[in-house]
């Protein structure tokens, strides 16, 4: 069963001043929320001193949206997790305009296990304590038949 979708986003070659500007980053996350029809239930923001970046986290009824910026590396990272199906947001187009990113990489991950894969799973516990097999002090969890 798929329980959600997660987007991991890296924006590289960004304008370092934009990465230090909390208002710009709030506008980026606000755009994600508005355009995807998400609902915020609260947020937490931190601007690091001096030439430091910004960290923002927005709790959503659908899960969460976060950003972390690294002006010293001209990089910003974003994470969006939604427990409901959502359309794709144009991360590349938006971040190239708003942060002047030269490159954007988006990784999309379906969270959970597809029902068709459940029959392929095998779970095993191995004892590493040969002197007392009735007590399992260490164990190893294995998933066989899956590909990662």
N, C-alpha and C positions, 0 to 999 in steps of 0.2 A: 504494500500500500504506500503510495506516495503521499507524504504529509506536508510537503511544501517545496518551494523553489528558493534557492539562494543564489544571489549574484555577487561575485567577488570582482571588484573593479580596481584596476591600477591606471592612473593617469600620469604619464611621464612627460618631461620637458615643459612643465607648467611654469607660468609666471610666478616667481617667488612672492611678489607683493600680493597677488591674489590668494596665495596659500596662507598668508598671514591675516587676511581680511575676513573676520568672522561674519560680517554682513553678506559678503559674496557667498560664503559657504552655506549660510542659513538659506540664502536664496536658491542655491543648487538643491538642497534637500527639500525645501518647500516646493520646488518645481516637480521633484520626483513624487511627492505626496499628492499634490494637486492633479498632475497629469495621469497618475495611476489610480486615483480615487481612493487613496489610503486615508486612515484616520489616526491622528496623533493622540496619545494619552499622556504625554509629558516628554520633556527633553532635559538634557544636561549638556552644557557647553563649557569648554575651558580653552582659554587663549594663553599659550605659553609666553613668558616674558621676552622682551626684546625682539630678537629676530626669529623667535620660535613660531611654531605652527599652531594649528587649531585642532581640537578633538571635539566631536559632537556626536551625541547619541539621542535618537528619538525612539521612544517606545511607541509601538503601533498596536492597534487592536489586532492587526494581522501578524505582528511579531516586532521587528526592529529595523532601523536604518541608522548606519553609523558612517562617520568619516574621520580620517586622520590625515593631517598634512605634514609634509616634511620639506619646508622651503629650502633647507640646505641641500636637498637632493632633487629639487624641482618636481617632487612627486606627491600625489595624493592617493589615498586608498579609500574605497567605499565598500560597504557591505549592506545588502538588502536581503532580508529573509521574509518571505510571505507564506503563510499557511493556506492561502487561496490562490487559485490560478490568476495570473495577471498578465497583461500584454508586456512586450519588451519595451523598456524605456530606451530612448536614443542616448545612451551614455556617451558614445563617441562624439556625436554631433554637439551635444550640450556641453561637454567638458572641453571640447576644443574651442568653443565660443567663450564660455564663462571663465575658464581657467587658462585659456590659451595653451592647452595641452598639445604637444606635437604627436603623441601616440597614446592610444587608450586600448587596454586589453580587458575584455570582459569574459569571465568564466561563469557559466551557468551550471548549477548542480541541482538535480532533483533529489530531494531528501526523502529517506524512507526506503522501503524495499518493495519492488514490484511483486505482486502476488505470484506471478509465474516463477519467480526465483526462490520462493519459500521452500518448495520441495527439494531444491538443490542444496539447501543448507544442512550441514552436519555439525553438531556440536560435540566436543569431546573435552574431558578433563583428564589430565595426566598428573599423577603424583610425582613429585621430585624427592620425596622422602621415602627411600626404600626400606628404612628400618621400621617405619610405622605406617603401613599402607592404609590403616583405618583413619588416620588423620591426614588431611590434605593441607599442608602448610603453604605450598606454592602450586599454582595451577596455570595451565596454558589454555587459552581459548582459541579454537581453530574454526575457520569457516572454509569448508571444502566445496569445490564446484563453482565458486563465484569468481568473477574476474574483476580486478581493481586496477 
